[in-house]
Amino acid sequence: MQSSVRSAFINIFLLFAIPAILLKFTLFDLLTFDLTKGERDALQFSKDNLSHIFALREAVSVLSEAKSAILYSLEPDADVLKKRHIQKYHALKDNKWGEVALSGEKAQIAGKEFRKTIGGMVMTCVDCYQPRHALRVFHGGHVYDYKLCYSCFRLDVEKDGEFFLILGGNMDGATPDILNRILKDAGVPLAYIYTDEYKQWIEERDLQIEREKERWISEAPSSLKPILERNLSDNGDYKEEQLSSFYQALERQYPDSGDMIRELLEWHGSGEHLFLTETYEVTGDNAGFEMPRYQELVPEMLRHFNDEVFLKAVLEEKLNEPQIRGLVRWYLDDSWSDEDQAKSLPRSLKNELIQSSAKFFDGLSYKLQKADELFGHH
């Protein structure tokens, strides 16, 4: 009896489950059969969301059938460039360089270029979304605005001035070259990162970054230099075995933990000013990461010591200027900071730290504010 009931239950389940599964995938396939692989990939995470599927189809259809459009050249870095007192950027209105009206084949070409960026996982972060191209398409009595960032390949879509959809994610084969050519041919200036001025800045910046790495390695403790080159992690991701090899080498040179800590602080404070590296705007603004990631090695090694050993090392001898700078960096590290320990330091040492902060973090208001909170008279 139980066997027949179980068999009947299985048959009923299969009777409904198999068509349901087939229908689900068939419906998705039917709704997306004419989309590109990238556009189908963009829908893999929302197969059950019909409204999203229809919205994407609408956005894609508008781009494919574009007969009348306006292509814009945008400048997301305008505010940063104004701070650098580059005069021509003060003339920008609404962070826009200009526009060109497109019709016929050119409108189709622009629509196709925007469509190329659709696919896969969409980047939704705010900081890396810096649209430098926009396309306004008039279709079916509606106005569609597409804003595209080639840095993260995110494409935001508005319909009649209201949010409609976020697309993008396809980094394969999508470049701004064709859109830039259309703009240049129409005499519309391009965003800063497409200019010769920017390319020159990048070349100079790359040279500065390389020199900073050479300087930093040259000022490392002598016991670490032989193993730095083969164990240096450019992204700051040091494995446990790497840290162990660094620590053992330094311990042979400085058996006393106090001497070791002070040597690490001196290395951390080498260089008279904080070297700013990767920035979100990549235009020279003081934003983004505060130091090259490979320099995370020093804080990683300093975390090896407990509070008692660390405080003893910084208090038992008068610290020199580089060691003071290293201690400033240690306490003002954004990723890790023992604020209670910093506030417990003697007033005389706090005074040295706040004076060093003003020189080392010149221009970085958020760092100076934190220094005041930790070391100031409160």
Residue, then its C-alpha position, 0 to 999 in steps of 0.5 A: m500500500q505504502s509503495s503504491v502511494r509513494s509511486a503515485f506521489i512520484n508520478i504526480f510530482l513528475l507530471f507537474a515538475i518536468p513541464a514546469i522546469l521545461l516551461k521556465f527555461t523555454l520561456f526565458d529562451l523565447l524571451t531572449f532568443d534574439l539577444t547577444k550572449g552578453e545580454r543573455d548573461a546579464l539576465q542569468f541572475s534574474k531569470d524569474n524576474l520578467s519585469h527585468i527581462f522586459a526592461l532590458r529588452e526595451a533598453v536594448s531595442v531602443l539602442s538597436e533601432a535608434k534613428s535620432a540621438i544625441l551623443y554627449s562628452l562628459e567630464p566626471d573629473a571636472d571638480v578635481l581638475k578645477k582644484r588643480h587650477i587647470q583653467k579650461y575646466h572652469a569653463l565646463k557647464d554641468n560637467k559636459w564638454g559638448e554634444v553632437a546630434l546623430s541620425g541614421e547610420k551614425a545613430q545606429i553605430a552609437g547605439k551599437e557601441f553602447r550595446k556592446t557593454i551589456g553583459g555579465m555581472v554589473m558593477t554597482c559601486v559608486d566610486c568607480y562609476q565615472p561616465r564620460h559618454a552619454l547617449r540620448v535616444f528619442h523613441g516611441g514618444h519617450v526620451y531614453d538617456y544612457k550614461l556609460c562608464y568605460s572604467c567599470f563598464r556600468l551603463d545607467v539608463e533613464k526613461d523620461g528623466e527617471f531611473f529605469l535600469i542598470l546594465g553593463g558588465n561586458m569588458d570584452g571588446a568594448t572600447p570608447d574608440i568609436l564614440n570618441r572618433i564621432l565626438k572628435d570629428a564633430g569638434v567636441p572635446l573629449a574627457y581628460i583621461y583621453t587627452d595627451e595631457y593625461k597620458q603625459w601625467i600617467e607616464e610621469r606618475d608611473l615613473q614616480i611610483e617606480r622611484e618610490k618603490e626603489r626608494w622604499i626597498s633601499e631604506a629597508p633593514s639590511s636583513l630584509k633587502p635580499i628577500l624583498e624582491r622575491n616576496l614583495s606583494d604589489n597588492g599588499d596581500y602577504k601570506e603567513e609564510q612570507l611574513s614569517s620569513f621577513y620576521q625571522a630575518l629581521e629577528r636575526q638582525y635585531p634579537d631585541s624586540g624593542d630594537m626591531i619595532r623601532e627599526l620597522l617604525e623608522w622604515h615606515g616613516s622613511g620619506e619626508h611626505l606621504f606618497l599618494t598612489e592609486t586614486y579613484e579619479v587618477t587625476g592627482d587629487n588627494a583621494g583613494f589609497e594612501m600608500p602603495r599596497y606593498q608597503e602594508l608589509v610594515p604594519e603587518m609585521l608590527r601587528h605581530f607585537n602585543d600592546e605591552v611590548f609595542l608601547k615599551a619600545v616606543l617609550e623606553e627610548k627617544l624616537n628619531e624623526p623617521q620613527i615619529r613619522g612611522l608612528v604617525r602612519w601606524y596610528l592613522d592607518d585607515s585599515w587598523s588603528d588602536e585609538d585607545q592606545a594612541k590617546s594614552l600616550p604621554r603628552s610630550l610624545k603626542n605633541e611630536l606626533i601632531q607636529s609630524s602629522a602636519k608635515f607628513f599629511d600636508g593637504l590631507s584634511y581627513k588625516l589631519q582631523k584624525a591626528d587632532e582627535l588622537f593627539g590634540h588637546h582634548 
